[in-house]
């Protein structure tokens, strides 16, 4: 291609002349007039039959753009591929449907979170003497559901052999910690007042931060540290302040609240180790994300194994000799199904335990579904909003808990401080980004 260079002596000049421009096939003419004081210029591009080169010619005329006889251009190996089309914004109806889905999923998650907390306490009323049996049944329920989902995802190709071949030692430790958390939580939950359980469970956040800093070398922004401090202060204020008569845990003893706090600590360490598994798998899988059902399936499998191995130790702690362990399990099954002659105190079974197991599974699925449609912050806020509501419901007279629990002013104040801490923790400040994964 050759270019024109206009001069003052001529209104039309070719750098390299065309023998007969009229005999050439014009590709297009470009005509314009930018200044009324100067003659208009005309730019033409010709393809001459005797030459494969393009010739450029201009003259004084009104400018305009025309495309004439433009032949198709054959693609060559040196031609670059066409650029990717610009991403189109989703239609407004799609955005509205997504917002509606987030609202609906949030409402369902909040309702299931409240039901899960309330039914947790109600399920332990008939199973007060057999919390281990309920813990084992819940764990095996998760094993069946998670491994069924893992098998279907493996058949669909979502889960690969590389994902299944990652080291199993972290899952063994996760299973051990979650088994300790479930068993200690159910044993202590059977002895604690209902409103105290959601409060003490929030120490999970207090444990998670230091273990995340220690094991994952995470750094946290000021709002997360302040929120964690407020959560701890709210727990202390709710369960220890006031006169001895007004305290929520008066007459309960220190062992059961300490066991519930330890349960939260075990589960917090397990959650940090799960995050480390995802980070390590990203390196092993060369950037691919590890399927969540791989982690949940193997973690729950080892959890069920350790809960079974803890059975002799737990029976000794309850004063049950090892030789009477089969009889204890048969009594637990009879109480769960509420059949047999010796089922005193098992009123509400099997309805309440089954409702808790089904609700707990549905709640965990709804949290994952909400996380898919929104973000970790939205799902955390939805779960957090269930805390004050479940505290209030558990203080009311309920079926199989007719007495109810009076909430002292200090307990209410501590609950408000705790909820404020959860809000501060989950709402990010724009001044600094957190480096942790919520």
Beta strands, then each sheet from edge to edge (+ up, - down):
strand 1: 25-32
strand 2: 41-47
strand 3: 54-59
strand 4: 65-67
sheet 1: 3+ 2- 1+ 4-
end
